[in-house]
């Protein structure tokens, strides 16, 4: 459950570009400079002691950042299935907060693939959906030996 929480927080942080939750900051961009890779993500020139970090291809555009919480707020679930998603989504600052561990599981394995299908570039949809299906599959009570190669 803690692993799912961390993965969900990191995924949402990167997609919505939430500064307190994303791992994509100045230090990681400077690591790219040191390695000489991904030149399109290298930090730009400084302006008034602030470094310009170009947007990455996996970050959502502003209209998609607004659409994702709206889609999550519109999800209705049966009683006792999960918390009221509408109360956990903040449209003011476009963040998600206040989840318990079961809500992280439900969001990661069921709702995130649905929401990401409606927005985002095709390769982001594919990666997030495959990650969600992987977590859904490994949290099943029984995994047959025949299914293990597909999980690699």
C-alpha positions as CSV (number, residue, x, y, z in Angstrom):
1,X,0.0,0.0,0.0
2,X,2.8,2.4,0.8
3,X,4.4,1.7,-2.6
4,X,1.2,2.4,-4.4
5,X,0.9,5.7,-2.4
6,X,4.4,6.8,-3.4
7,X,3.9,5.8,-7.1
8,X,0.5,7.6,-7.3
9,X,1.9,10.7,-5.6
10,X,4.9,10.8,-7.9
11,X,2.8,10.2,-11.0
12,X,0.2,12.8,-10.2
13,X,3.0,15.2,-9.2
14,X,4.8,14.8,-12.5
15,X,1.6,14.9,-14.7
16,X,0.1,18.0,-12.9
17,X,3.6,19.5,-12.3
18,X,2.9,20.0,-8.6
19,X,6.1,21.5,-7.2
20,X,5.9,19.8,-3.8
21,X,5.2,16.3,-5.2
22,X,7.3,16.1,-8.4
23,X,10.8,14.8,-8.6
24,X,11.5,16.7,-11.7
25,X,13.4,19.7,-10.4
26,X,16.5,21.7,-10.9
27,X,18.8,19.0,-9.5
28,X,17.4,16.3,-11.8
29,X,17.7,18.7,-14.8
30,X,21.4,19.4,-13.8
31,X,22.0,15.7,-13.7
32,X,20.8,15.6,-17.4
33,X,23.3,18.3,-18.2
34,X,26.1,16.4,-16.5
35,X,25.2,13.3,-18.4
36,X,24.9,15.2,-21.7
37,X,21.4,13.7,-22.5
38,X,18.0,15.2,-23.2
39,X,19.2,18.6,-24.3
40,X,15.5,19.7,-24.7
41,X,15.1,19.4,-20.9
42,X,18.3,21.3,-19.9
43,X,17.7,24.4,-17.7
44,X,17.5,27.7,-19.5
45,X,19.1,31.0,-18.6
46,X,18.4,32.6,-15.2
47,X,16.0,35.5,-14.9
48,X,16.1,37.5,-11.6
49,X,17.8,34.5,-9.8
50,X,15.2,32.1,-11.1
51,X,16.1,29.3,-13.4
52,X,13.9,28.5,-16.4
53,X,13.0,24.8,-16.6
54,X,11.4,24.0,-19.9
55,X,8.2,21.9,-19.8
56,X,8.7,18.2,-20.4
57,X,6.7,16.1,-22.9
58,X,5.0,14.2,-20.1
59,X,3.7,17.3,-18.3
60,X,0.2,18.1,-19.1
61,X,-0.8,21.4,-20.7
62,X,-2.8,23.9,-18.7
63,X,-6.2,22.9,-20.2
64,X,-5.4,19.2,-19.5
65,X,-4.4,20.1,-15.9
66,X,-7.8,21.6,-15.4
67,X,-9.6,18.7,-17.2
68,X,-8.0,16.0,-15.0
69,X,-9.3,17.2,-11.7
70,X,-12.7,17.9,-13.3
71,X,-12.9,14.4,-14.6
72,X,-12.0,13.0,-11.2
73,X,-14.6,15.2,-9.5
74,X,-17.2,13.7,-11.8
75,X,-16.5,10.1,-10.8
76,X,-19.3,8.6,-8.8
77,X,-18.7,5.4,-6.9
78,X,-21.0,3.1,-4.9
79,X,-21.2,3.5,-1.2
80,X,-18.2,2.1,0.7
81,X,-16.2,1.6,-2.5
82,X,-13.9,4.5,-1.8
83,X,-13.9,8.0,-0.3
84,X,-15.9,10.7,-1.9
85,X,-13.5,11.7,-4.7
86,X,-15.1,15.0,-5.1
87,X,-14.1,16.1,-1.6
88,X,-10.4,15.1,-2.2
89,X,-9.9,17.1,-5.4
90,X,-9.0,20.8,-5.1
91,X,-9.9,22.8,-8.2
92,X,-8.4,26.0,-6.7
93,X,-4.8,24.8,-6.8
94,X,-5.4,21.7,-9.1
95,X,-4.1,19.2,-6.5
96,X,-5.3,16.0,-4.9
97,X,-5.0,15.5,-1.2
98,X,-6.5,13.7,1.8
99,X,-6.5,10.2,0.5
100,X,-6.2,7.1,2.6
101,X,-4.3,4.0,1.5
102,X,-7.3,2.3,-0.1
103,X,-8.1,5.4,-2.0
104,X,-4.6,5.5,-3.4
105,X,-5.1,1.9,-4.6
106,X,-8.4,2.6,-6.2
107,X,-7.1,5.8,-7.9
108,X,-4.0,4.1,-9.2
109,X,-5.5,0.9,-10.4
110,X,-9.0,2.0,-11.6
111,X,-9.5,5.7,-12.0
112,X,-6.2,6.9,-13.3
113,X,-6.3,4.9,-16.5
114,X,-9.8,6.2,-17.2
115,X,-8.9,9.8,-16.6
116,X,-5.6,9.7,-18.5
117,X,-7.5,8.2,-21.5
118,X,-9.4,11.5,-21.9
119,X,-6.3,13.7,-21.8
120,X,-2.6,13.6,-22.5
121,X,-0.4,12.5,-25.4
122,X,-0.6,8.9,-26.6
123,X,2.7,7.7,-25.1
124,X,1.8,9.2,-21.7
125,X,-1.6,7.3,-21.9
126,X,0.2,4.1,-22.7
127,X,2.8,4.3,-19.9
128,X,0.3,5.3,-17.2
129,X,-2.3,2.7,-18.3
130,X,0.3,-0.1,-18.4
131,X,1.6,1.0,-14.9
132,X,-2.0,0.9,-13.6
133,X,-2.7,-2.5,-15.0
134,X,0.6,-3.8,-13.6
135,X,-0.4,-2.6,-10.1
136,X,-3.9,-4.0,-10.5
137,X,-2.5,-7.4,-11.5
138,X,0.1,-7.7,-8.8
139,X,-2.4,-6.9,-6.1
140,X,-4.6,-9.8,-7.0
141,X,-4.9,-12.6,-4.5
142,X,-3.6,-15.2,-7.0
143,X,-1.1,-14.8,-9.8
144,X,-0.6,-17.9,-12.0
145,X,2.9,-18.8,-13.2
146,X,1.7,-18.3,-16.8
147,X,0.9,-14.7,-16.1
148,X,4.4,-13.9,-14.7
149,X,6.2,-13.3,-18.1
150,X,3.5,-10.8,-19.1
151,X,4.3,-8.8,-15.9
152,X,8.0,-8.3,-16.8
